[in-house]
């Protein structure tokens, strides 16, 4: 390619500033794993547990695929164990919204598992934790041009009874939650035990999104279909293995179900050998409504712009394609139409 041609190619590429200015929707972000590094470092120092930058990177960030589950779990739990007060949770929530807004996110859905945080902090009641999150969101909505909705996450690794407790918690706070989610090991813990919980969630008026089609295994793609048929999923968290089963692909395409893809997270969990090989474009070109999301930006040391850069640089996404995936995300967001319209001209 001569230099004139390569220059012509770059004329249409969005600059980083243009990427940042593009109005965006983030649908899949776990609030508990969004803490800024500055906040984590401050908390470690206050507890006398700061051991330097190298140890911090090793113990608190996932910068490359982590082969073994215990190591991964330890990093998750290390974050969680620092988030033990209402003040910290409110600040983390506010800062997460601030960071998203500064990167052009106008519509933000944050999910959290009340069981995950409360398991580690006996002094933090579920109500106090929830109030802290609401305060952080309310402050951010006053300060930034962003609307924020919450999703309550149930954990597959917990018993049905325990999850029923947290579903009832969400029902009690129905005005605060848009939807219910189900996460954790989808291969060892299939959908069947959770059917009654999600039928109840639907009858209470919640939307549903389910983590499925992410882990490697023969059942992965089928889990996408089961999540829709058995758990009434309106959207799918990840679904990145959808190309492994053409009948599931056709089923999702016919229904127009939106996938919440998270490229860096999918690479870190072993879906693709490199980030650049993520099948985002292939899934979109197969006729699936795809959206781009961060999943766990704090712990994975990324922001939403990193994900857009990846699509631009490795998959040659154009501005009109970025606008298209955000339009799908805007339409699929569970926030009420009038709230979305207020920030999305
Ligand atoms: Zn997730």
Boltz pocket constraint, residues with backbone or C-beta under 6 A from the ligand:
constraints:
  - pocket:
      binder: B
      contacts: [[A, 28], [A, 30], [A, 183], [A, 211], [A, 237], [A, 295]]
      max_distance: 6.0
